[in-house]
Amino acid sequence: MKLNLIPTGFLKLDGGAMFGIVPKTLWQRQQPADEKNLCTWAMRCLLIETGERKILVDCGFGDKQDAKWRSFFEPHGEDSLMKSLAANGCSPDDITDVFLTHLHFDHCGGAVKYDEKNNLVPTFPNATYWSNERQWDAAMNPNEKERASFLKENFVPLKEAGVVQFIPVKDEIVEWLPGISIQFVYGHTEAMMVLHIRAGGKHLVYCADLMPSSFHISLPWVMAYDIRPLVTLQEKEWLLENAAANGWILIFEHDPAEAFGRVEKDEKGRIKLTEKFSHLP
C-alpha cells in the first residue's frame, strides 16, 4: 500500500467558528486571525494506492462556485487537486474510488465539475464514489446549522450519474478493504467516516473533521460547526487515548502547516501532541 498527501490549497474560516468556546486570547497564539477574524486552513486530501485501486480520500473545495461565493472563503495557494494528482502520476481517469468522509463543501467540492457543455458531471469518470446513507440523507435534508455547508451541486450529480455506493453504517469499526477500516462518528455531522489505515507497520488515522488540525488535540477545542459537540468530546477522547497508547499517527486534513502528528500522555495523564511532521516517517 502506498500513501501520498494531495494538497488542494487553502481556505479561510472564522476563528471563532473553528475553535468554538475557546477564547480568542488562547487560540490566536497558535493560529493568528486576520482583520476579519479569518484563519487559514489547508484542504489536505489523501491518495491511497493498493493493488489495482487508486483511492482519493476527499477532494477539496473544487472550482465551480462563483466568485462571490468563493470570496467568503478566500481560497488561495499554488496547490490544486489536479496539480497534486499529476505530481503523483495520476490523471482523473486513473482514480478508481473517491472516498468522501462527509459531504461538506470543503471535502467534496472537487467531486463534480462542469464539462464542455456546462453540465455538472463527476470529476473522476471511472471512479466509484463512496458515502453512506445516513450522511447522504443529512446532506439532502440538512438541518439549519449545516444548510450552508451542504451544496447539492457537489453531490447530487454523482447520484444522477449512477456512480455512488453507500457503505453500511455500523456501531463498530469495520474493515472496508484490506488494511483500511472505517469508524463512523457523529459529533461533527451525521455518520462522518474516519479512516484507519495500516501500512508499512504503522497505524494511521485520517481524522477528517473529528480533529481538523493539531491545534484541536485538547479536548475542549471543538468546532462551533459541530452538530453534537459533547459527542465530539467523547469521540476525540476515545481516539486520543488509543492513539497515545498504541502509537497511532494522526493525519490532520486542515492543519495549515503539518500533516501528521503523534500524541502521548504526560505525567499528569493529559494527552499532548509530542510530534508534528510534514511527511510520513
Stockholm file with secondary structure:
# STOCKHOLM 1.0

chainA/1-281         MKLNLIPTGFLKLDGGAMFGIVPKTLWQRQQPADEKNLCTWAMRCLLIETGERKILVDCGFGDKQDAKWRSFFEPHGEDSLMKSLAANGCSPDDITDVFLTHLHFDHCGGAVKYDEKNNLVPTFPNATYWSNERQWDAAMNPNEKERASFLKENFVPLKEAGVVQFIPVKDEIVEWLPGISIQFVYGHTEAMMVLHIRAGGKHLVYCADLMPSSFHISLPWVMAYDIRPLVTLQEKEWLLENAAANGWILIFEHDPAEAFGRVEKDEKGRIKLTEKFSHLP
#=GR chainA/1-281 SS CEEEEEEEEEEEEEHHHHHTTSCHHHHTTTSCCCTTSEEEEEEEEEEEEETTEEEEECCCSCSCSCHHHHHTTCCBSSCCHHHHHHHTTCCGGGCCEEECSCCSHHHHGGGEEECTTSCEEESSTTCEEEECHHHHHHHHSCCTTTTTTCCGGGTHHHHHTTCEEECCCCSSCEEEETTEEEEEECSSSTTEEEEEEEETTEEEEECTTSSCSGGGCSTTCCCTTCSCHHHHHHHHHHHHHHHHHHTCEEECSSCSSCSEEEEEECTTSCEEEEEEESSCC
#=GC SS_cons         CEEEEEEEEEEEEEHHHHHTTSCHHHHTTTSCCCTTSEEEEEEEEEEEEETTEEEEECCCSCSCSCHHHHHTTCCBSSCCHHHHHHHTTCCGGGCCEEECSCCSHHHHGGGEEECTTSCEEESSTTCEEEECHHHHHHHHSCCTTTTTTCCGGGTHHHHHTTCEEECCCCSSCEEEETTEEEEEECSSSTTEEEEEEEETTEEEEECTTSSCSGGGCSTTCCCTTCSCHHHHHHHHHHHHHHHHHHTCEEECSSCSSCSEEEEEECTTSCEEEEEEESSCC
//
